[in-house]
Amino acid sequence: MWDLLVVGGGPAGASAALAAVQVRPDARVLLLDRSDFPRDKACGDGIAPHALDVLARLGVDAAPDDPPVSRLRLGFAAGTPVARQMRRPAYVVPRAVFDARLVAAARERGVTVRRHQVRSLQPERGHVLVDGEPARVVIGADGANGVVRRLTGVPAPRGGTVAVAIRGYAPVDPERAGEQVITFAEHGWPAYAWSFPIGDGRANVGYGEVLTAGRTLRRADLMDRMDALLPGSGAGATGWRAHHLPLSSGRPRQPDGRVLLAGDALSLINPLTGEGIYYAVLSGALAGRAAVDRAAGDPGRAYRSAVQRELGRHLRHTTVVARLARHRPVVEAGVAAARRRQAVFDDLVELGLGRGLLTPRVLAGLLGR
Ligand SMILES: Cc1cc2nc3c(=O)[nH]c(=O)nc-3n(C[C@H](O)[C@H](O)[C@H](O)COP(=O)(O)OP(=O)(O)OC[C@H]3O[C@@H](n4cnc5c(N)ncnc54)[C@H](O)[C@@H]3O)c2cc1C
């Protein structure tokens, strides 16, 4: 009998396993992933500093040695952008490197890691069977299209939306070498193209937008839109990959019981920016703790309260701002306010990448016009 079985070795799953063995070093923890690590994952590779804070508390130093690019440029292609230093810069680390580091740390701390694609899940009295493997608690950290949520019958969050995004690695355009660049699309917000230098002469470049009902977007559409917003950014790019992003609706759905969902599997992606790694690491750590803490009572209930405590207000505020931001004048006003005041810029970055709230000065900035 495993004390904890984690499905998925991305940031949510690896953090869950790390947290479980931190709380209970004698816990028997199994981490299953359908891939061997290192493995690639479609992502912009932007790692919010808050994610590194959570990992540091788990005893893992995941920051690269090179200093991060700390200047961020935001705006519409046609308007005047804001370009400022971020108070705490986001690192850009290819997921093939970042995720493998976390899985290796979990293995070093006694977590059993196996390559296995999970297909079935059966709740039993006092435990759960995952492809015949018994565990007291299961964490589904299997990403945007994961099977655990489906097999458990947990519905998608009310009011949740899904985005799709593509990324590649291209020689960095000299004009964009010293900054992280985000250019908003004119329509279909939230939608934007990005160029995030990764420090070896290349940048992670990409484009993402929200999928509205019944609409599909082909890879060529996504690449055309990226090129329209950041001309030439995809020239010579390799490694194109696309994936879904289940955006947070502010109300994650975690039922009581022995099956917990973390990261993208719980639709924890910032609806403004598509940032999901910080939420994945944080929710994974909270789930891992709740799973092995015998004093906490029902693991699902304990974990749901912990997510609510840590992220509840922030998720509700980002939902409100994402709704406001569907109106282009609001976004324009936000960019202009961030140009005028560093503090507004810092608050907006904190809302988009971390755990910020809709502060009075941001609200005044957004509604200023
Ligand atoms: C193009 C794009 C750009 C993005 N850019 C950023 C960004 O710059 N910054 C940011 O913070 N976020 C970004 N995101 C979001 C971010 O990638 C996710 O939020 C993050 O990966 C979530 O981590 P996770 O651990 O929940 O899931 P994942 O990283 O998806 O990990 C899930 C793991 O589960 C495994 N798995 C799936 N099914 C099974 C199964 N049946 N059995 C066993 N294993 C299974 C997979 O192999 C995978 O390793 C982006 C997303 C996309 C698509």
The ligand as an SDF file (V2000), in Angstrom:
LIG
                    3D

 53 58  0  0  0  0  0  0  0  0999 V2000
    2.2890   27.2160  -24.8930 C   0  0  0  0  0  0  0  0  0  0  0  0
    2.1490   27.3980  -23.3990 C   0  0  0  0  0  0  0  0  0  0  0  0
    2.8790   28.4000  -22.7710 C   0  0  0  0  0  0  0  0  0  0  0  0
    2.8400   28.5250  -21.3650 C   0  0  0  0  0  0  0  0  0  0  0  0
    3.6630   29.4300  -20.7750 N   0  0  0  0  0  0  0  0  0  0  0  0
    3.7510   29.4810  -19.4250 C   0  0  0  0  0  0  0  0  0  0  0  0
    4.7200   30.3170  -18.7960 C   0  0  0  0  0  0  0  0  0  0  0  0
    5.5380   30.9820  -19.4450 O   0  0  0  0  0  0  0  0  0  0  0  0
    4.7520   30.3380  -17.4390 N   0  0  0  0  0  0  0  0  0  0  0  0
    3.8910   29.5870  -16.6890 C   0  0  0  0  0  0  0  0  0  0  0  0
    3.9570   29.6640  -15.4540 O   0  0  0  0  0  0  0  0  0  0  0  0
    2.9870   28.7690  -17.2640 N   0  0  0  0  0  0  0  0  0  0  0  0
    2.9080   28.6700  -18.6080 C   0  0  0  0  0  0  0  0  0  0  0  0
    2.0320   27.7960  -19.1890 N   0  0  0  0  0  0  0  0  0  0  0  0
    1.2160   26.9230  -18.3280 C   0  0  0  0  0  0  0  0  0  0  0  0
    2.0910   25.7890  -17.7500 C   0  0  0  0  0  0  0  0  0  0  0  0
    2.7230   25.1040  -18.7900 O   0  0  0  0  0  0  0  0  0  0  0  0
    1.2370   24.8200  -16.9150 C   0  0  0  0  0  0  0  0  0  0  0  0
    0.4140   25.5650  -16.0570 O   0  0  0  0  0  0  0  0  0  0  0  0
    2.0980   23.8720  -16.1020 C   0  0  0  0  0  0  0  0  0  0  0  0
    2.8170   23.0100  -16.9240 O   0  0  0  0  0  0  0  0  0  0  0  0
    1.2140   23.0480  -15.1570 C   0  0  0  0  0  0  0  0  0  0  0  0
    1.9820   22.0740  -14.5070 O   0  0  0  0  0  0  0  0  0  0  0  0
    1.3330   20.6730  -14.0850 P   0  0  0  0  0  0  0  0  0  0  0  0
    2.3640   19.9680  -13.2910 O   0  0  0  0  0  0  0  0  0  0  0  0
   -0.0090   20.8930  -13.5130 O   0  0  0  0  0  0  0  0  0  0  0  0
    1.0630   19.9050  -15.4660 O   0  0  0  0  0  0  0  0  0  0  0  0
    2.0950   19.4570  -16.6070 P   0  0  0  0  0  0  0  0  0  0  0  0
    3.2920   20.2930  -16.5930 O   0  0  0  0  0  0  0  0  0  0  0  0
    1.2790   19.3910  -17.8640 O   0  0  0  0  0  0  0  0  0  0  0  0
    2.5170   17.9890  -16.1850 O   0  0  0  0  0  0  0  0  0  0  0  0
    1.6180   16.9150  -16.2840 C   0  0  0  0  0  0  0  0  0  0  0  0
    2.4270   15.6190  -16.3490 C   0  0  0  0  0  0  0  0  0  0  0  0
    1.5030   14.5240  -16.3070 O   0  0  0  0  0  0  0  0  0  0  0  0
    1.9360   13.5210  -17.1910 C   0  0  0  0  0  0  0  0  0  0  0  0
    0.7480   12.7280  -17.5490 N   0  0  0  0  0  0  0  0  0  0  0  0
   -0.3530   13.1370  -18.2140 C   0  0  0  0  0  0  0  0  0  0  0  0
   -1.2380   12.1370  -18.3210 N   0  0  0  0  0  0  0  0  0  0  0  0
   -0.6950   11.0670  -17.6990 C   0  0  0  0  0  0  0  0  0  0  0  0
   -1.1260    9.7230  -17.4660 C   0  0  0  0  0  0  0  0  0  0  0  0
   -2.3190    9.2760  -17.8940 N   0  0  0  0  0  0  0  0  0  0  0  0
   -0.3140    8.8860  -16.7920 N   0  0  0  0  0  0  0  0  0  0  0  0
    0.8980    9.3070  -16.3400 C   0  0  0  0  0  0  0  0  0  0  0  0
    1.3690   10.5630  -16.5420 N   0  0  0  0  0  0  0  0  0  0  0  0
    0.5740   11.4240  -17.2000 C   0  0  0  0  0  0  0  0  0  0  0  0
    2.5470   14.2730  -18.3600 C   0  0  0  0  0  0  0  0  0  0  0  0
    3.4720   13.4620  -19.0570 O   0  0  0  0  0  0  0  0  0  0  0  0
    3.2130   15.4600  -17.6410 C   0  0  0  0  0  0  0  0  0  0  0  0
    4.5630   15.1790  -17.3370 O   0  0  0  0  0  0  0  0  0  0  0  0
    2.0060   27.6610  -20.6000 C   0  0  0  0  0  0  0  0  0  0  0  0
    1.2470   26.6850  -21.2320 C   0  0  0  0  0  0  0  0  0  0  0  0
    1.3100   26.5500  -22.6210 C   0  0  0  0  0  0  0  0  0  0  0  0
    0.4990   25.4670  -23.2970 C   0  0  0  0  0  0  0  0  0  0  0  0
  1  2  1  0
  2  3  1  0
  2 52  2  0
  3  4  2  0
  4  5  1  0
  4 50  1  0
  5  6  2  0
  6  7  1  0
  6 13  1  0
  7  8  2  0
  7  9  1  0
  9 10  1  0
 10 11  2  0
 10 12  1  0
 12 13  2  0
 13 14  1  0
 14 15  1  0
 14 50  1  0
 15 16  1  0
 16 17  1  0
 16 18  1  0
 18 19  1  0
 18 20  1  0
 20 21  1  0
 20 22  1  0
 22 23  1  0
 23 24  1  0
 24 25  2  0
 24 26  1  0
 24 27  1  0
 27 28  1  0
 28 29  2  0
 28 30  1  0
 28 31  1  0
 31 32  1  0
 32 33  1  0
 33 34  1  0
 33 48  1  0
 34 35  1  0
 35 36  1  0
 35 46  1  0
 36 37  1  0
 36 45  1  0
 37 38  2  0
 38 39  1  0
 39 40  1  0
 39 45  2  0
 40 41  1  0
 40 42  2  0
 42 43  1  0
 43 44  2  0
 44 45  1  0
 46 47  1  0
 46 48  1  0
 48 49  1  0
 50 51  2  0
 51 52  1  0
 52 53  1  0
M  END
$$$$
